[in-house]
């Protein structure tokens, strides 16, 4: 009877082990089959690498032989060149070449001529590298007479300029992602920055002049800080210094809504064709594509140049909010036309230029002013700070603001059907169980033989 039970147990163990191997193999197969798409579908590191390749070739060949670079739909870098020899060099470097009529010097000359013409509020222009032209836009506020004058300037420049009418009006977006309020209106917090001594919010310059007091609530009871420096028009950035000097925990993360945030790990200039994301206190997280660089916008309040042009939508109150891609800070929301129902164009102040001009740097996980040194007392928690605390967010990743326990995170990962790890663990454990069962069987047979041999010898 005892031997029968032992055989049943061994048989059941072997069946369970074999079943575990089959189940684990299926899990691994499913995980591999559901791996995310590769470079062409991901607007992340592959896009940055492509952009770096293109910009590097433009720098190497010079602005008289090139006319910018961009990222194609399949994620490959494309460089506009003015001659076949330059095209051959681009192809040799592993990028695509497009021979065009106008060099970057020609396009820059066109924008300088437009800038020197009489200013017309409601107009904007940027260089479209993909079409090798400067695109001039005029919104619905531009009169027929002003349009005719601007068209005459464009005609004198030549074929490198294209004129087009656009719907809506080019306005700043007063009224990141978290709301900050003052007597001047509502804006969105951009990126947290530091000069090594104090911490600041980097936001749009048009949001308020120096001395503006900012709050996290409409009642004015949660004061965040005061604007101490900025530039608008010409540029569009400003610094709001935190009360108490420190941004607090989670300062390297921007909120994207629903209690989640993205960790920011660095800054860079974008590339035409790159997919980007914007977060704002009015319309939340939105995405789009970079369509132009060094754009100029003639707002009613003044002219701002050197902007990033995108297809991302924005509305009143989104001003100052962050533009980013895969955890890399790119810009600060300036203004544009349209809305998030019908779409539109939004312009951004490049972060790199603002950081240099203001002599500050982005706050990393461990370089906020006073963090770990006790030098500056932390301010009382504000809506801005609480909303961007990421818990265990990884660089460029999206994570819950209030992360669960380590055990919960581990269980979530183990339960994820797209994770190869659980399947490999099950396969490994089942193999060990199968080998162990076989070993116990052999050892039991040896003991039985010895017992039988001993009885016979006696």
C-alpha positions in Angstrom: 0.0 0.0 0.0 2.8 2.4 0.9 4.6 1.6 -2.4 1.3 2.3 -4.3 0.9 5.7 -2.6 4.6 6.5 -3.4 4.1 5.7 -7.1 1.0 7.9 -7.2 2.8 10.8 -5.6 5.8 10.5 -8.0 3.5 10.2 -11.0 1.5 13.3 -10.0 4.7 15.3 -9.4 6.1 14.4 -12.8 2.8 15.4 -14.5 2.8 18.7 -12.6 6.4 19.4 -13.6 5.7 18.6 -17.3 2.6 20.8 -17.2 4.7 23.6 -15.6 7.2 23.4 -18.5 4.5 23.5 -21.1 2.7 26.5 -19.3 6.0 28.4 -18.8 6.9 27.8 -22.5 3.5 29.2 -23.6 4.0 32.3 -21.3 7.5 33.0 -22.8 6.1 32.6 -26.3 3.2 35.0 -25.6 5.6 37.5 -24.0 7.9 37.5 -27.0 5.0 37.7 -29.4 3.7 40.8 -27.7 6.9 42.7 -27.4 6.4 46.4 -28.3 7.1 47.6 -31.8 10.6 48.7 -32.7 12.1 52.0 -33.7 9.7 53.1 -36.5 6.7 53.0 -34.0 8.5 54.4 -31.0 8.9 58.2 -30.7 11.6 57.7 -28.1 15.3 56.9 -27.9 15.4 55.8 -31.6 14.1 59.2 -32.6 16.7 61.0 -30.5 19.5 58.9 -32.0 18.2 59.7 -35.5 18.0 63.4 -34.7 21.5 63.4 -33.4 22.8 61.7 -36.6 21.0 64.3 -38.8 22.1 67.3 -36.8 25.6 66.0 -36.7 25.8 65.7 -40.5 24.3 69.3 -40.9 27.1 70.6 -38.6 29.8 68.7 -40.5 28.7 69.7 -44.0 27.8 73.3 -43.2 24.8 75.5 -43.7 25.7 76.4 -47.3 25.5 72.7 -48.3 22.6 71.6 -46.1 19.1 72.8 -45.2 18.3 71.0 -42.0 17.4 67.5 -41.0 14.4 65.6 -39.8 13.1 62.2 -38.8 11.1 60.2 -41.5 8.0 58.3 -40.7 10.0 55.1 -40.3 12.4 56.7 -37.8 15.3 57.2 -40.2 17.3 60.5 -40.3 16.9 62.6 -43.5 19.3 65.5 -44.4 18.5 68.1 -47.0 21.5 68.9 -49.1 22.2 71.2 -52.0 24.5 69.0 -54.2 25.1 65.4 -55.1 28.5 65.2 -53.4 27.0 66.2 -50.1 24.2 63.6 -50.7 26.9 60.9 -51.1 28.5 61.8 -47.8 25.1 61.7 -46.1 24.4 58.2 -47.5 27.8 57.0 -46.5 27.1 58.1 -42.9 23.9 55.9 -42.9 21.3 58.6 -43.3 19.1 59.5 -46.2 19.7 62.5 -48.4 17.2 64.8 -50.2 18.6 67.3 -52.7 16.9 70.7 -52.4 17.1 74.1 -54.1 17.7 76.3 -51.1 20.4 76.0 -48.5 20.0 76.8 -44.8 21.7 80.1 -45.4 19.1 81.0 -48.0 16.2 80.1 -45.6 17.8 82.1 -42.8 18.1 85.1 -45.1 14.4 84.8 -45.9 13.4 84.8 -42.3 15.7 87.8 -41.6 14.0 89.7 -44.4 10.6 88.9 -43.0 11.7 90.0 -39.5 12.9 93.3 -40.8 9.6 94.0 -42.5 6.9 96.0 -40.6 5.5 93.9 -37.8 2.0 92.4 -38.3 0.4 91.0 -35.2 -1.3 87.6 -35.9 1.4 86.3 -38.2 4.1 83.7 -37.7 6.7 81.9 -39.8 9.0 78.9 -39.4 11.3 76.8 -41.6 9.8 73.6 -42.9 12.8 71.5 -43.6 10.8 68.7 -45.2 9.5 71.1 -48.0 12.6 73.3 -48.1 10.7 76.5 -47.6 9.8 79.2 -45.0 6.1 79.0 -44.2 4.4 82.3 -43.4 1.0 82.0 -41.6 -1.6 84.7 -40.9 -4.5 84.2 -38.6 -8.0 85.6 -38.9 -7.1 88.9 -37.3 -4.8 89.9 -40.1 -6.5 92.4 -42.5 -6.5 92.0 -46.3 -4.2 95.1 -46.6 -1.6 93.7 -44.2 -1.8 90.3 -45.9 -1.1 92.0 -49.2 1.9 93.9 -47.8 3.4 90.7 -46.4 2.7 88.8 -49.6 4.7 91.4 -51.5 7.7 90.9 -49.1 7.4 87.2 -49.7 7.3 87.6 -53.5 10.5 89.7 -53.4 12.2 87.0 -51.4 11.4 84.4 -54.0 10.3 80.7 -54.1 11.7 79.8 -50.7 8.6 81.4 -49.0 5.1 80.1 -49.0 2.1 82.1 -47.6 -0.9 80.5 -46.0 -4.0 81.6 -44.0 -4.8 79.8 -40.8 -7.9 79.5 -38.6 -8.2 81.0 -35.2 -5.8 83.5 -33.7 -2.2 83.3 -32.5 -2.4 84.1 -28.8 -0.4 83.4 -25.6 -2.0 80.7 -23.5 -2.4 82.4 -20.2 -5.3 81.3 -18.2 3.7 71.1 -16.1 1.5 70.7 -15.8 -0.1 71.8 -12.6 -2.0 75.1 -12.3 -0.3 78.2 -10.9 -2.4 81.3 -10.4 -1.8 85.0 -9.8 -3.7 88.2 -10.3 -2.5 88.1 -13.9 -4.3 84.8 -14.7 -3.6 81.1 -14.7 -0.6 79.3 -16.2 1.0 75.9 -15.9 4.1 74.9 -14.0 6.9 73.9 -16.4 10.0 72.2 -15.1 11.7 72.5 -11.7 15.2 74.0 -11.9 17.9 75.0 -9.5 20.9 77.3 -9.4 22.5 75.2 -6.6 21.2 77.5 -3.9 17.5 77.8 -4.5 14.9 76.0 -6.5 12.5 77.5 -9.1 9.6 76.8 -11.5 10.6 77.4 -15.1 7.5 78.6 -16.9 6.5 81.1 -19.6 7.6 84.7 -19.5 4.3 86.1 -20.6 2.6 84.5 -17.6 3.5 87.4 -15.4 6.2 90.2 -14.9 8.8 90.1 -12.2 7.3 90.3 -8.7 4.2 88.3 -9.6 3.0 86.2 -6.7 1.8 82.6 -7.5 -0.6 80.4 -5.7 -1.6 76.7 -6.0 -5.3 77.4 -5.3 -8.0 79.9 -6.3 -8.5 81.2 -2.8 -4.9 82.4 -2.6 -4.1 80.4 0.6 -1.3 78.2 -0.8 1.4 80.5 -1.9 4.0 78.9 -4.2 6.5 81.7 -4.8 7.3 84.8 -6.7 8.6 85.6 -10.2 12.1 86.9 -9.9 13.4 86.9 -13.5 12.1 86.4 -17.1 12.0 87.6 -20.7 9.0 88.4 -22.8 8.6 89.3 -25.6 11.7 88.4 -27.7 11.9 85.2 -25.6 9.2 83.6 -23.4 10.5 82.2 -20.1 10.6 83.1 -16.5 11.6 81.8 -13.0 9.3 81.5 -10.1 11.3 81.0 -6.9 9.8 78.6 -4.4 9.0 79.9 -0.9 11.5 78.4 1.5 14.0 77.8 -1.4 13.2 74.1 -2.1 10.9 72.4 -4.6 10.5 69.4 -2.3 10.2 65.7 -3.2 9.4 64.6 -6.8 10.9 67.8 -8.2 12.3 65.9 -11.3 8.8 64.8 -12.4 6.1 66.4 -14.5 2.4 65.5 -13.9 0.5 64.0 -16.8 -2.9 63.6 -15.2 -4.7 60.8 -13.3 -2.1 60.9 -10.5 0.8 59.9 -12.8 4.0 61.6 -13.7 7.0 61.3 -16.0 10.5 61.6 -14.6 12.7 64.2 -16.4 16.4 63.2 -16.7 17.8 65.9 -19.1 17.3 68.5 -21.7 17.9 68.7 -25.4 16.8 70.5 -28.6 14.1 68.6 -30.6 14.3 67.4 -34.2 11.7 68.0 -36.9 9.5 64.9 -37.2 10.0 63.9 -33.6 7.0 62.9 -31.6 6.6 65.0 -28.5 4.2 65.3 -25.5 2.9 68.3 -23.7 1.1 68.5 -20.3 -0.9 71.4 -19.1 -3.4 72.4 -16.4 -6.3 72.9 -18.8 -6.1 70.1 -21.4 -3.8 67.6 -19.6 -1.5 65.3 -21.6 -1.4 65.8 -25.4 0.9 64.6 -28.1 2.0 65.7 -31.6 5.0 66.2 -33.8 7.6 68.9 -34.2 7.0 70.6 -37.6 9.5 73.5 -37.5 12.3 75.1 -35.6 13.4 78.8 -35.1 9.9 79.9 -35.5 8.8 83.5 -35.1 5.4 84.5 -33.8 4.0 88.0 -33.8 1.7 87.9 -30.7 -0.5 91.0 -29.9 1.8 91.6 -27.0 5.1 91.4 -29.0 7.3 89.2 -31.2 9.0 86.0 -29.9 11.6 84.2 -32.0 13.5 81.0 -31.9 10.5 78.9 -31.0 9.6 75.2 -31.6 6.6 74.7 -33.9 4.4 71.6 -33.3 1.1 70.0 -34.1 0.3 69.6 -30.3 -2.8 71.4 -29.3 -3.1 73.7 -26.3 -5.6 76.0 -24.7 -5.8 78.9 -22.3 -4.1 78.0 -19.0 -1.6 75.6 -20.7 1.0 78.3 -21.0 4.3 77.5 -19.3 3.6 73.7 -19.3 6.3 71.3 -20.2 7.1 69.8 -23.7 9.1 66.6 -23.4 9.9 63.2 -25.1 11.1 60.1 -23.3 12.0 61.9 -20.2 13.9 64.7 -22.0 12.8 68.3 -21.5 12.4 70.1 -24.8 10.3 73.2 -24.3 7.9 75.4 -22.4 4.4 76.2 -23.9 4.3 79.7 -25.3 1.2 80.1 -27.5 -0.5 79.2 -30.8 -3.9 78.9 -32.4 -6.8 76.5 -32.4 -7.8 74.2 -29.6 -7.9 70.6 -28.6 -11.2 69.9 -30.3 -10.4 71.2 -33.8 -6.6 71.0 -33.5 -4.1 73.7 -34.1 -0.4 74.9 -33.9 1.4 75.4 -30.7 4.8 77.1 -30.2 7.3 76.4 -27.4 10.2 78.2 -25.9 13.2 75.9 -26.2 14.3 74.7 -22.7 18.0 74.7 -23.5 18.1 78.4 -24.4 16.1 79.3 -21.2 18.4 77.3 -19.0 21.5 79.0 -20.4 20.1 82.5 -20.3 18.9 82.1 -16.7 22.0 80.2 -15.5 20.0 77.3 -14.0 19.8 73.5 -14.5 17.1 71.0 -14.3 16.6 69.3 -10.9 17.6 65.7 -10.9 16.7 63.0 -8.3 19.3 64.3 -5.8 20.3 67.8 -6.7 17.4 69.9 -5.4 18.5 72.8 -3.3 18.8 71.8 0.3 18.0 68.1 -0.3 20.0 65.9 2.0 21.9 68.8 3.5 19.2 70.4 5.6 20.3 73.8 4.3 16.8 75.1 3.4 13.5 74.2 5.0 11.0 72.6 2.7 7.9 74.6 2.1 4.5 73.3 3.0 3.2 70.8 0.5 1.5 72.4 -2.5 -0.8 71.0 -5.1 2.0 71.3 -7.6 4.5 69.3 -5.6 2.1 66.6 -4.4 0.8 66.0 -7.9 4.2 65.3 -9.4 5.7 63.0 -6.8 6.4 59.8 -8.9 7.2 57.2 -6.3 9.4 54.7 -8.2 9.1 56.3 -11.7 12.0 55.4 -14.0 13.7 57.9 -16.4 11.2 58.7 -19.1 8.7 56.2 -17.7 5.1 56.7 -16.5 4.4 55.7 -13.0 1.7 56.2 -10.3 2.1 59.4 -8.3 1.5 57.5 -5.1 3.2 54.2 -5.8 2.2 51.1 -4.0 4.3 48.9 -1.8 7.3 47.0 -3.1 5.4 43.7 -2.7 2.5 45.1 -4.8 4.9 46.2 -7.5 6.5 42.8 -7.5 3.2 41.1 -7.8 2.1 43.3 -10.6 5.3 42.5 -12.5 4.9 38.8 -12.0 1.3 38.9 -13.1 2.1 40.8 -16.3 1.5 38.4 -19.2 4.0 40.5 -21.3 6.8 39.8 -18.9 9.2 37.0 -20.0 10.4 36.5 -16.5 7.4 34.6 -15.0 7.4 32.1 -17.8 11.2 31.4 -17.4 10.7 31.0 -13.6 8.0 28.5 -14.1 10.0 26.5 -16.7 13.1 26.5 -14.5 11.1 25.5 -11.4 9.4 22.7 -13.3 12.7 21.3 -14.6 14.1 21.3 -11.1 11.0 19.5 -9.9 11.3 16.9 -12.7 15.0 16.3 -12.1 14.4 16.0 -8.3 11.6 13.5 -8.9 13.9 11.4 -11.0 16.6 11.6 -8.4 14.4 10.5 -5.6 13.1 7.6 -7.8 16.7 6.4 -8.4 17.6 6.7 -4.8 14.5 4.8 -3.7 15.3 2.1 -6.2 18.9 1.8 -4.8 17.6 1.5 -1.2 15.1 -1.2 -2.3 17.8 -3.1 -4.1 20.2 -2.9 -1.1 17.4 -4.1 1.2 16.5 -7.0 -1.1 20.2 -8.0 -1.6 20.8 -7.9 2.1 17.8 -10.1 2.8 18.9 -12.6 0.1 22.5 -12.7 1.4 21.3 -13.4 4.8 
